[in-house]
Structures are given as C-alpha cells and as structure tokens.
Amino acid sequence: MRILITGHTGFKGAWMSTLLARRGHQVSGIALDPLEGSLFEKAGVSALVENDVRLDIRDADALQRAVVEIGPDLVIHMAAQPLVRQSYLQPRETFETNVMGTLNVLEAISATPQVKGSVIVTTDKVYRNVGRAEGYREDDALGGDDPYSSSKAMADILTHSWRTSFPSSPVTTARAGNVIGGGDVSKDRLLVDLIKGFSTGEPVAIRYPDAVRPWQHVLDCIAGYLSLAAAMLEGRAEGNWNFGPDPESFQTVREIADASATRWGRGASWIDDGAGEHLHEAHLLTLDSSRAGSELAWHNHIGFPSSLDWTVDWYQAVADGEDPVQVTNRQIDAFVEIASESSWMRTF
Ligand SMILES: NC(=O)c1ccc[n+]([C@@H]2O[C@H](COP(=O)([O-])OP(=O)(O)OC[C@H]3O[C@@H](n4cnc5c(N)ncnc54)[C@H](O)[C@@H]3O)[C@@H](O)[C@H]2O)c1
C-alpha cells in the first residue's frame, strides 16, 4: 500500500515509517527537517521511505502538489507543533501549523482521488478538562486552555466539519495521550529529560512530581492509528476515536521517575524542581478507549510497566554502543510478534 505520513521526521513518524516499511509498504513522508540526534536520523528512516519530502504544511500549494504527486492510498497526518510549553512561546506558529496546516492537509486529501482513508492525529488534550477522574469519551465536549490543546481541539472540530461538509472525503480523528519509547529527543518530555540526565550521572530536576499522567508505548499508540486506518479502508470506521493506555498505566511523574531510575541503574537519580515558576499545565486527563476496544478490537499489547522497560532498554542499548537501527528493528519485530493476532496486521 502507498502510505503518506506527515510528520515522518518526528518521534511517532519515525517509528511508524519504520514499522510500515518493514511490513513491505511504500511509505512517503512530508515534514520539516528532523531534530539533531532524532530517531529519524539514528534509525536511518530516510533510506526506508520512497519519498522524503521536506516542506512546511502551512504552504498549502506546495503541500497539495506533493500529496497529489505521491498519490497515496492512505494518509496519516501527524505533522504538528506538539509541545505545550512551546505553544505559549510561539502561539501563532502553533495555531498556524496545527489548525491551518491541518486544513491544508484536508484540502490536499480531497484533491487526491487515490486517497481511500486518512487518520488525523490530534491528542487527549482536545477534551475540555473538567478535572474528572474517569476517562473522557469521544462525544465529550472539546476545549483546551493552552494554545497547543486548543489548536488541536480546533483541528479536531475542523476535521469533523470537513467530514460532515464533504462526505466523500475519507477523514477520521485519533486521540491519544503521552507516549513513550526509545529515540524521542523533544523538549519537555519526562522520559527524554530523565534519560538525558541519567546518562550524565547528574540528578534530574523534575516538574510536577505528583501529576498523574497516562503512559503508553509509542508502538501501542501507532497500532491504534493503524487499527483505525484498517477499519476505515474496510468501510467500517468513521468519526473520532480514543486510543489511551490501560488504567494501571496512570502513574504519577514521581512513580515514573523512580521506576525508570531503578531500571537504568548506575546511580541514576532525580530531584523535585517544585520551587520554580511554571506555566499552567492540565493535571489530569485520561481517555476511555472502550469504543476502539469494542469496534476495532484494539488494545494495548506492551502495556505498563513494560512500556517503561522497552523505553529505558532502547536508550541504554544505544548508550552502550548498539546500532540504533538494530535496536529499533528488534523492538518492532518483538511488537509485531506479540500483536500478530491483531486485525490491523491483516491490512498492514
Ligand atoms: N508524543 C506525544 O506524547 C503525543 C501525545 C499526543 C498527541 N501527539 C500528536 O502526535 C503527533 C506526532 O507527535 P510527535 O511526538 O511525533 O511530535 P514530533 O515533534 O516528534 O514530530 C512532529 C513532526 O511534525 C513535523 N512538523 C512540525 N511542524 C511542521 C510544519 N509546519 N510543516 C511540516 N511538518 C511539520 C516535524 O517536522 C515532525 O516531523 C502530533 O500531531 C502530536 O500532536 C503526540
């Protein structure tokens, strides 16, 4: 299958491109240049993709030309400015990329007759956070206080409007929460900060140690997007879908920091950075993924705490000199093995 991934140079994009290319698909990508030291570079993803297009999705004309030329059967739209703290510093860029960029992707999909399905990736942060302990469901109200969350909620509403207004356009949205996994280099992500600190032997300063967050391995999340895509291509999925982690993976930042320090060993430690001034961040947001479970037969395979083990093991293997291509491929092959009964594997 010809599959276009926007954001293929990013963290999720690199894992998904590698997984799909290893499964024999013709993968193309559209994104900005990768960050220095990214998984995209380390895992040699450029060599795996058929078209490695670098352009800004805010450029509607260039984007449409590229999508039409690639002519994909399926589009997974993940390109975004995905960081909450960055969104306070660059609100305009965040809204332009996440909202108008998504509009440009939707228009390009509509202009490309080969596209039979698409998944627009948003986030768990699209929901209006009313501090509820039980999971948010797909038909709960959307909201978002910070620029990132609200821009993603806007992208979600935009996609709903597109689907409703232009019913021939095959678009769905997928909402997932914080993911973890080897090779992330983004700023302000807990595991990334922890591992960087552990590698230097310095104690790592951690914000909000008592905040509860859902933790999910990136491959479980990607399998959710692919379950949705597979069902959509079979004509049995539309609308909005949650792909959250299992309830036991709702852990405090403190628990994650302790567990990953133990897994890393070698004297790894962290400290509470509670004295600093912090920007507003939502404290608890969990997803109810029962729709994906009952209608797509999707569930997490790696789950918790193995997600943390897989992540720490990836970084430690690479830190100890193993080739990141081999480490990444080994984890993908292990995942494919444990997910072999999943219905999405028939398509992908
Ligand atoms: N990582 C998480 O924990 C998480 C959680 C929920 C949702 N998401 C969503 O998943 C998607 C992927 O996230 P990620 O963690 O891989 O992010 P990432 O920052 O690693 O990757 C972002 C990708 O988007 C591309 N991009 C950014 N601005 C662009 C622009 N203007 N034009 C073209 N490409 C652009 C980047 O080049 C990169 O390829 C995003 O839509 C994000 O909002 C991520």
The ligand as an ORCA input file, in Angstrom:
! r2SCAN-3c Opt
* xyz 0 1
  N       4.331     12.462     21.631
  C       3.244     12.532     22.380
  O       3.297     12.230     23.574
  C       1.924     12.943     21.759
  C       0.764     12.869     22.544
  C      -0.467     13.189     21.968
  C      -0.518     13.577     20.640
  N       0.614     13.668     19.894
  C       0.479     14.076     18.483
  O       1.140     13.120     17.663
  C       1.705     13.779     16.534
  C       3.165     13.444     16.414
  O       3.824     13.850     17.595
  P       5.366     13.576     17.848
  O       5.513     13.279     19.278
  O       5.875     12.596     16.862
  O       5.975     15.024     17.558
  P       7.402     15.437     16.999
  O       7.649     16.829     17.449
  O       8.423     14.420     17.298
  O       7.182     15.460     15.428
  C       6.439     16.475     14.813
  C       6.555     16.300     13.317
  O       5.790     17.348     12.706
  C       6.607     17.995     11.750
  N       6.211     19.395     11.636
  C       6.097     20.313     12.636
  N       5.732     21.500     12.115
  C       5.603     21.309     10.772
  C       5.272     22.150      9.692
  N       4.950     23.431      9.878
  N       5.278     21.627      8.433
  C       5.608     20.330      8.232
  N       5.913     19.479      9.215
  C       5.918     19.969     10.469
  C       8.025     17.858     12.264
  O       8.955     18.059     11.208
  C       7.987     16.432     12.775
  O       8.159     15.546     11.706
  C       1.413     15.259     16.704
  O       0.267     15.583     15.938
  C       1.128     15.402     18.186
  O       0.302     16.495     18.467
  C       1.845     13.366     20.428
*
